[in-house]
Amino acid sequence: MTPAISWSATADAPAPDLAFGAYQRGDYSTAMKEAKKRIAANPKDAAALTLVGQLYLEGAGVARDLSVAMEWFKRGADAGDGEAAYLYGAAALNGAGAPKDRAVARAYLEKAAAQDRPAALHLLGELALENEGAPSDFGRAADYFKRAAELGNADSLYALGVLYKTGRGVAKDERVAADWFKRAAELDFAPAMVEFAVLQFNGVGVTRDRAAAVQWFRKAAAKGNAVAQNRLAHILAQGLVLAQGLGVDINLAEAREWRDKSREAGLNDPSLDYLSNASEPHKPAESK
């Protein structure tokens, strides 16, 4: 994750981004030297503090050290860097490189959210769903997810689709759900591809288009989504007559392949066991 670094000597005369420029070139020793030079001149240079954390996080020019990286991110966050606040908040939430502390995590994620960091907004939405063991606060979660979704966060686009599909925290609306799922699917988010494909296959909340739905299942299956692999196995095993003369032929060999992949991913569907001994249907010879 590349920190957003923008340094300026004065409001009118920006200083060269020597440290970040070196980082982009892969000259990590120079990046570290220039960043620390700026920190020596200004201990609250948020961008420089965050860049040093990034170097330790990546092990770029230094030995990778998650704990040291988080110490620098904390300093960067305290100096006002939104990306550092997100990274430190996420670490505190999971205990990865920082002491596990949900209150601290929330505080830093809120700092990042105040600067419209979509990943931080999404995590806050997830926290609202967990709600410290109390009933989920779906309304608050939806608010966070909407803010993150409008910033292009695929996880939040998908989460909003689920909330609108189930009517939790928002009025149930399958049309709106389909729209959120489609937007997430177009960002290559496999679970959303599956949800949108199901709605599109059945014509719920969106125009029925089974041919397009099958293509979404294929894309998600290729990305390793077990549900999509399972659905595709069923479709290929049974064959499918589609609108406008389009069709999917029975293909038991390919159906078996997707069934086996879904099993490897942990989805065991006994209704597909018959495929192990099934034979391809006889196809009549084409007339000459």
Secondary structure, DSSP 8 states (H G I E B T S, - for coil): --------SSSSS----HHHHHHHHT-HHHHHHHHHHHHHH-TT-HHHHHHHHHHHHHTSSS---HHHHHHHHHHHHHTT-HHHHHHHHHHHHHTSSS---HHHHHHHHHHHHHTT-HHHHHHHHHHHHHGGGSS--HHHHHHHHHHHHHTT-HHHHHHHHHHHHHTSSS---HHHHHHHHHHHHTTT-HHHHHHHHHHHHHTSSS---HHHHHHHHHHHHHTT-HHHHHHHHHHHHH-EE-GGG-EE---HHHHHHHHHHHHHTT---GGGGGGGT-----------
